[in-house]
Amino acid sequence: MSTTSNPALGLAAVLPRAEFIERSHQRSSGLGLSRSEQRELEPMVRSDLNLARERNQRLYLHAAPVMHMLFEQIVNTESMIVLTDAAGTILHSVGDDDFLARADKVALAPGANWAEHSRGTNAIGTALFEGSPTLIHGPEHFMHANNFLTCSAAPIFDPRGNMLGVLDVTGDHRSYHQHTMGLVRMSARMIENHWLSDDYNNRLRLHFHSRAEFIGTLLEGILVVGPDGKLLGANRGALDLLGLSGAALRAQTLTSLLGTSTAAVYDHFRMPLSAPMRLSLASGQSFYVTARFDWPSRPVVAGLGLLDTEPAPAAPVKPQAEAAGPAPAAKLSGLQYLRTGDAQVDTLVQKIQRVLDRDIPLLILGETGTGKELLARAVHVDSKRARQPFVAVNCASIPESLIEAELFGYEDGAFTGARRKGASGRILQANGGTLFLDEIGDMPLPLQARLLRVLQERSVTPLGSAKSIPVDIAVFCATHRNLREMIAAQSFREDLYYRLNGLAVRIPALRERSDLDAIVRRILLAERPQDAPTLSPPVAALFASYHWPGNIRQLANVLRTAAVMSAGEAQITPAHLSDDFLEDAAASLGRAAAARPQPASVAVMPVQELPAVAAEPPAASLQQAEAAMRASRIPLSQEASLGQTLEQAEIEMIRAALAAVGGNISAASKQLGISRNTIYRKLHWNAGPAEG
């Protein structure tokens, strides 16, 4: 569909369009430009253009994929896409070849400047001046030489409102489509949103709209919130929805703007698939709000250490915890950094160091969450292959129908849905470096035979190809399964097992390790390097007694939330821990208590005989009991022989109630008629060290 209609955009939404164009023409005349003569402006020399591109490299990196996607929408329409910097200099362009040649005749090409002072009224220059999306159609251009063009341009801003550049689609005015301006505006917003996410990937971001179905679209607003609740930045959608300027928004806090706090937001969105919050401005206007927080990708926090997550780093990231003195000149060992004081881990590291760079396959065993991939990366970092790729494949996460293509690659047309030109597999991607096969026990039997052949022949044959390609890879594998049992059940090949099992090492579960405190310190320092908190005594006691079924991954997730919830505070207390973790911890304490034999002198009231509503025991009597125990300074073993105090009897009653309801702290609190915090506090007092 072609049209010569000119939708009102930018300031034209406020001013009549004719007046909007006339204002720009007056500015152009005032600059001494002539409508009938094309100014002879030489584009930048190549070196200056390269310098401008280098200064705006980040803008191009965010804009390039959006430009490519946009070009797919306008291909073969006699059009081109232009990216400029904040001064109006064209950095990059892409378009139909014939139209690029026509545009070059009016210097619409990289290196040329299209600000109003150079080209008069045009979409790029006028959008830069007005700071809003602008359409300039045919004869609306100030210079007659540009009248064959229709240009749709939108400025690009960073989250603080600074102009970054302009995205523009220019085409023959006879084939202008009324939807082009909308595509350009949406594309500019995509670039802005990518920039915002990149700037604030480790900050809380609130995505909101007055209609819930618009969250996740380009119409949503995005607010960036600091740990103290200050608003750090926003996208243009947020400013439009809130009716605020960037400066006015940054003067607000989350509480003053939306009447909530960061703690309330984190508490609401702790659980997966949480429903959007409903928050309101002081004016009464309400929004649906969801929260996102992309934890920093630079370190892998698994307690064992902090390593760069990018493949093949020249050296691991310098440790941020417990550094003594200046950093050594030599490359820090990834394996050494994993040593945090546990004897089992020390022995494991020593074993691996003996076989490093000996072309011996490594099989890493251990429960889920113990840090198997982190160990594999550390070995890679210490090896001669450190500057080559580290390619990790989780055999359990790839559908069985795709894992063969994923590993071995495929030729064009190898199967329905295959990419044009085919794709290299993960084995070829790891050539020269390390291939890490996580959850190898989940690899289908037919693929086990193919993998064995690759390891024996040191070559790989992509699907649909008859050509074998030589590969040079180190192979590390990991699993939480018992491969020997799988061999006996004929679900894992014995010959592959012995091929992979050059050296088998087992990472101990977190509950079996003696370095919990050091791991906690390291994780907290990574999460809050400026003001790392410590654990309060009740939390430290809980962590020491908890069984950690998710191991270090679970510990990192618990501490990650707690570090945010305790922002501005020196200690992490039970109030900073998520409810689901507290309930599971209380349940495990209840199960442990139920499994212990009860002392004969203790009479525990059956749960069914408890009153429906019970007041908390008088504080004075509990305090007197505690004071008497502490004043006597009797060791716990002697205390038990003298008979239980009221506090101890109450704790046993709470444990019995928890055991009866399967550890559900909410159900137990209802049964006992006391609050969940009371249950948690009293169990922790009992679990903590005696005060002498």
N, C-alpha and C positions, 0 to 999 in steps of 0.2 A: 504494500500500500504506500503510495506517495502522496505527499501533501505539501502545501506551501503555508499551512497554518503555523502560527508562532505561539506556542503555549507560553503563558506568563510564568517566568521562572526567576529565581533570585530576587533582586530588588523589584523586579517587575510585578511581584506579588503585592508590593506596597505601592510603587509608583505605576502610573499608566506606562505600558510598554514603550510607546513613542517617546515619553519623557525620559525613561531610563536610557534609551539609545541616544537621545539628544544630549543628555548630560555627558555621555562618553565622547560624542562627537565634539562637544565644546572643549573638553579636556584635550582632545587630539589637536584641534585647531590651535589652542593655546600653547601647545608644545612646538608649533611651527611646522606641523606636518601638512603635506599637500594630498588632497584626495586623488588627483589625476596622475601624480608621479610616484613611481615606486622608488623609495629611498634605497640608495646603493649601500647596503650594510653588509659588510663581509662577515661570514660566519667565523666562529672561533677557529684558530689554528688547531691542528690536531692535538698538540701537547696541552693546550688550555682546555680543550674538550675532555681529554682524558683526566685532567685534574678536577674538572667539575664533576665528572662521573665518579671519580674516586671519593670526593667529598660527599656525594649523595649515594654511595654504594648501598647503604642500608635501605634507603627509599626504593631503589631499584629492586633489591632482593624481595621486598614485600610486594612491590607492584608487578614484577615480572609474571608470576603465575596468574594474577588477576588480568593482566593485559592479554595473556595467551587465551584465557577463558573468554574474555570479551571479544577477541578477534574471531573466535569460532562462531560467535553470534552474528558477526557482520561481514564474514568473508564473502567475496564476490559481490560486494555492494558498492564498488568504487569508493572505498573508504580507507582510512588509516587511523591508528591509535597513537597518541603522542603523550609522552611523559616529560614534564619540565620541572626545573627546580623552582625555588621560591622567588627567584629573580626573573623567571620567564624564559630561561635558556633551555632549549630542547635537549634532553639527555638521550632519549631513545625514542624510536618510532618503529611501528610494524604495520603492514597493510598490504593491499593488493598492489602488485608490481606496477601495473599501468598507472594507477592513481598516484603511487609514490613518485613516479617520474613527472607527472603533472604538478604535484605539490612542490617538487624540487625547483621548478621554474620560478616560484614565488618565495623560495628559501624557507619552505616549511620542512625543515630537515634538521638533524642533530647538529648542534653548534650554533644555530641561529637563535636570536632573541626575539620573542613575540610579546614582550611587555607593551603596554599602550604607548610608552614613549618611543618605541621603535616602530610599531606597526599600526598605531592608532587603534580604533575600535575593532576588537576581535575577541573571540570567546576566551582565549587563554589570558590575554592581558587584562581584559575587563573583569574576569573572575578573580584575578589576583588583586586588582584594585578594590573591587567591591567586597571581596571575601565571601562570595556566594556563588552557587551554580549559575551559569550564564549560557544562553543560546544566542548566537549571532548568525542570522540567516541571510545569504545572498547579498543584496545591496545595502543591508544594514552595516556591513563592513565599512570602515572609514575610507580605506584605499580601494579604488575601483578595481585594481588588479586582483583583489581577493574576492570579488563579487561572485565568482563561480563556486565559492565554498559555502557550506553550512557547517558551523562548528558548535559542538556541545561540550562544555568544559565544567569541571567541578574541582574546587580547591581541596587539598588534602591537609588535614591538621593533625598535630600530635595531641596526646591526651591533656596537655596543658594549654591548648589553644594556639600554639605556634604554627605558622604556615610552613608546610614542608615542600609543597609544589602543587602542580595541577595535572589532572588526568583529562585528556581531551579526545573526542572522536570527531574527526573532520572528514567530510565527504562531498561529493558533487551535489550542489544545491537542488538539482532536479530529482535526485533519488533520496532526498531526506525523508526519514521515517519518524513519525511523532514519538515513538517509543525509545528513540536513541538517547534522549536526555535522561530518561529514567534509568536506563542501563548504566550510563556514565555515573550518575549519582550513587547508585547502588554499588558500583565497582569502587568508587572512591571511599565509600563507607567500609567496604571489605578491607581495603588497605589500611584505613585508620584503625579498624578493630584488630587486625593482625599486629599493627604497631603497638597498640595498647597492651595486648596479651604478651608481647615480647618484652615491653618495658616493665610490666608488673606481673610476671608469671608466678612470682612467689608471694603475691598479695591477695587478699580476699577481694573477689570481684562479684558485685551484685548485678544480676541481669534482670531487668524489670520492664513491665509494660502494663497499661491499664487493662489490657485483654490478655489473659493467660496464654492463648494460642499463638500470640505474637512473640513470646519469649523464645529465643533461639533463632529468630529471623533477623534480617537487617534492619527491621523497624524497632528492635528492642533498644533500651537504654542500658549502658554499662557504667557502673560506678566502681572506682577503686578505693578501697578502705584500708587505712593503716591500722596497725595493732592497737593504737590508742583511740580509734574511732574517727580520726580525721579523714576527710575526703581528699584523696591525693590527685585524682584525675577522673575524666569521664569521656565517653564518646559523644559525638554530636547528637545521636539519638537521645541520650540522657538529658543534654542541655535543652533540646526541643521539648521533651516531655515535661521537664521540670520548669521550663520558662526562665532559666537562669543563665547568666554568662559564666564562662569558666572561672573567672576571678571570684564571682559571688558564690559559686558552688564550693570552691576551695576554702572559703571562709567558714563553711559549715562543718559540722560533725554529723556522724550517723544519727546520733541522738537528737540533735537540734533539727535535722531535716526530716527524719522519718520516725522519730520517737522510739528507737530501739538501740541496742548495743551490739558490739561484736560478739560478746559472750552469748547473748540471746540468739544471734544468727547461727553461731557454731553449734549451739545446743540443739537448735531446730533441725539443722541439716547434718547432724552426726550420722543418722541412719541412712542407708541407701534408699533411693526412690522416695525421699521425703516430699510431701506436697509443698507447693509454693507458699511462702508467707504472704499475708495480706497486710501491707503497711500503708500509712497515710501521711500526707503532708499536713502542716498546720491549717491549711485552707480546707481540709477535708477530702481533697482528691486522693483516691486510693490506687495502689498498684499491687500487682502480683509480682513476687520477688523470688528468684532462685539464687543460689550462691555457688561459686566455683572457686577452687583454690588448687592451682597446679603446683605441686611441691617442686622445689628446685631440682632441675635435672643434672646440675653439675656434679653433686656428690651422690653416690649410692649409699644410703644410710642403712646399714644392716648390723650395726654394732661392732662388727669385726673391723670396720675401717671405713674411710671415705675415699673412694676412688673415682677418677674421671669415668663417666659412662660412655664417652665417645670411643669408638673402636680405635685401637692402636695408638694410644697417646705416646708421645716421646718419653714422658715420665708421668708417674701418678701425681695427682694434685697434692700439694704440700699439706701434711696433716695440720688440722687446726686445733688440736687438743694436746695438752701435756708436752708441748715442745720445750726442750731444755736447751737454751742457748741458740746461737745462730744456726741457720739451716746449713747442712753439710753441702759441700760443693758437688759431691758425687750424687748421682741419681738415687733417690730414696727407693728402697726395696718395697714392692707391694706386699710381699709375703711377710717381711719384718713388721710392717705396719699393722698386719692382722694380729700380731701378738699383743695381747692386753693382759697377760698375767696368768692365763689358765694353762696348767701343765699339759693337758691333753692337746690343746691347740699348739703349744710349743713343740711337742713331739711330732704332730702332724706336719708342721712347717719344716722341721728338720728332715723328715723323710722326703718331702717333695724337693727340697733344695739339693739332695743327693742325686736326684735323677733329672734335674733341670737340664734342658737342651740335649738330652740323650736319646731323643726320638722314642720315648717310652709313653704309651697311652696312659692317660690318667682317668680313673673311675672314682667319682666322688659320691659317697653314700651319706645319707642323713635324712632326717625328717624334713617335711615341708617347712620352709622359712628359716632354715639354719644358716643360709648364706652360701649355697653351693655355687651359684653363678659368680658371686663376689670372689670366692676362692679361685675359680677358674680364671677370672680377669686378672687377679693378682699374679698368678703363675705366668700368664701371657705377658704382663707388664715386665716381669723379671727375666723373660726369655729373650733370645736373640731375634725373635719375631715381633718384638714390641712395636716396631714402626709399621708393621703390616696389619691387615684387618683382623679384628676379633669379631666373628660372626656367631651369634647365639640363635639357636633354633629350639623352641619348646615343642617337643614331639606330641605333647598332650593337648596343646591349644590349637593345632592345625587340623582341620577336618581330614579324615582318612582319605577321602577322595582327592585331596589337593596336596597332601604331603609329598607325594612322589614328584610332582611338578615343582614344588617349592624347593626340594632338596637338589634335584638333578637338572632342573631347567627344562626348557622345551623349545622346539623349532616352531616357526610360523605354521599355523594350521594343524598342530599336533592333536588338538582336541577342540570340541565346541567351546567357544568362549575364550579361547587363547588369544593373547595380545598379538596384534600385528607385529611382525618382526621377531616374535618369540620373546624369551626372557632367560637370562642366565640364572642358574640355581644358586642356592646358598653355598653349596660346596665350591663352585667356581668363584663365588664372591670372596670366599675365605682363602683363595689360592695365595700361597706365600705366608699366610698367617695361621690363625687358630680357628678351628670349627668346634663350637661347644654345643653338644646335643643334650639338652636338658630333658629329663623324664624319658630317658632312652627306653625304659621298660614299657612305655606306651606305644612304641613303634610297631606297626603291623608286621606280621611274619614275612610276607612277600618282600617288603622293603628291607627287612633285615638281611635278606640274601643279597639284594642289590648293593646295600651299604658294605657288606663284607667284601664283595667283589671290588668296589672302589678302593677299599683299604688295602687289598692284596695287590691290585694292579696299578694303584696310584694314578688312576685315570677315571673320567666320568663321561658317560654318554647321555646327552640330553634326550628327552622324549621326542620321538619323531625323527631322530637323526641316526645315521649309521656311523658317525665319526666320533671317535674317542678323543677326549681332550686331557692331556697330562695335568695333574695337579700335585702341588706340594703343600701339604697341610699337616699341622699337629691336631690331633683329635682328643678332646676331653669330653667325657660323658658324666652325667649325674642322674641319680634316681633315688626315690624314697622307697622303692619296691625291693623285695628280696628276689634277686635275679636267679639265685640257685633254686628256689622254690618254683620259679617260673620255668626254669629249664626242666625240672622234674615233671611239671604239668604240660610240657611241650608247647609253651606259649612264648618261649624265648630260645633262640638258637645257641647251642652250647659253643659252636665254633666261633660265633661272633663274640660271645662272652669272653672267651680266652683271648680274642684279638683286641678287645677293648680294655681288658683287665691287666694292663702292664703293671700299674701300681694302684691298688685300691686303698682309699683313705676314707675314714668315717668322721664327719663333723659332729661333735657331741651336741645333744639338745641343750637348749639354754638352761633347763633345770639341772643339768648335769655339770654345768660350768661354775667355776669359782670367781669369774671376773665380771659378774653382773654390774657391780658398781662402776667399773671402768667403762663398760659398754654404755651404761646410762649417761655417764658424764660426756662421752664422746658424741652421742646422739643429740643431747641437749645443747652442746656447744655448736653443733652443726645447724640446729634449728634457730638458736638465738645467740649468734657469735658475740654480740656486744654485751649481753647481760644474761648469760646462761643461768637458769635457775637451778636450785638443788631440790632434792626430795625431802619433804617433811618426814619426821620419824614414823608417823602412821603409814605413809605411802611406802617408805623404804621397807617397813616390816611386811606390808602386804606384798610387795614385789618379791621379797625374799621367800615368802611362803607359797606364792602362786605357782601353778604347774606349767604355765606358758605353753599351751598346746600349739600356738602358732609361732613359737620360738622368737627369734630376733626380729622377724618381720612384724609379728604382732606387737612386740615391745616398741619397735620404732613407730608404729601407727598410734599406739597409746600415748607415747611421749610427744609425738608430733601434735596431736590434739591438745594435750596438756600444756605444751609450750605456748600455744596460741591463747588458750583459755587463761593462762596465768600471766599474760603480758603485763609488764609493769610491776610484777611481784617477784620477790626473791626466792620463794619456795613454791613447790607444787604440792597442793593439799588434796584431800579426797574430793573437795568440791570441784576441782579442775578435771577430774576423770569422768569418762562417759558412763552413763547409767548401765549400759549393757555390760561393760567391763566390770563394774562394781558388782552387778548381780551375779556374773559368772564367778567372780572371786569369792563372793559370799557363799555361793553354792558349793564351791570346792572346799571351803572351810567347813561347811555343814556336813558334807560327805565324809571329810576326814574325821570330824568329831564323832559322827555316827559309827564310823568303823572302829573307833577306839573303845576298849572296854570301860564301862562306867565304874567309878569307885563305889564300894558298897555303902559308904556313908552318905552318898548323894541320893536324895529322893527327887527325881525329875517328874514334874506334873505332866501327865499325858496331854498331848495337844488337844484332843477332843474335850478335855475337861476344863480348858482355859475359858475364862469368861469372854463373851463376844466383844466387850469393850473393857479395856484395862487402862488405868492411869499409869503413868510412868512412876517407878519407885521414888519415894521421897528423896530429893537431892541430898538433904542433910544426912540421912542414914547411909547413903552410898559414900558420901565424902568422909563420914566418920570411919566407915569400914576401911576405905583406902588409906586414910591417915593412920589408923591403927596398924595396918599392915606395914606401911612404909616406916613408921616410927620404930617398930620392933626390929626392922632390918633383918627379918628372918628370911633365909633363902627360900625359894619357891618350894623346894622339896620338903622342907620342914613345915611350911605353911599348909601344904596338902595334908600332912599327918595330923595337924591340929584341927582339921575340919574346915569346910568351906565357908568363906565369907558370903554375905548377901550378894556381892558383886559377882562372885564366881558362880553361885547358884543361878543367878540371872543369865549369865553367859551360857551355861549348860542348857537352860531352858530355851534360849534363842536358838542354839545349835540343834536341839531336838526338833524345834518347830521347823527350822530350815530343812532338816533331813526329811521330815514328814511330807513336805511339799516339793521335794525334789530340788531344793536349793533356790526356789523362786523367792527372791527377797521381798517382792511386792506382796505375794500371797502370805508370806510369813508375817509381814508387818500388819496385815489385816487380821490375821489370826490372833496375834499378840496384842493388838490395839496400841501399838507404838509406831513411831515414825521409822521410815527406812534409814534416815540418818542416824537415829539412835542405835538401830541394829548394827549398822556399819561401824559406828564409833566404838561400841562396846566390844565387838569382835576384834577390832584393831588394837584396842587397849590390851586385850588378853594376848594377842599375837606378838605385841611389841616386847622389847626387853624390859626386865624388871628394874624399877627405880630403887636404888639402894640408899 
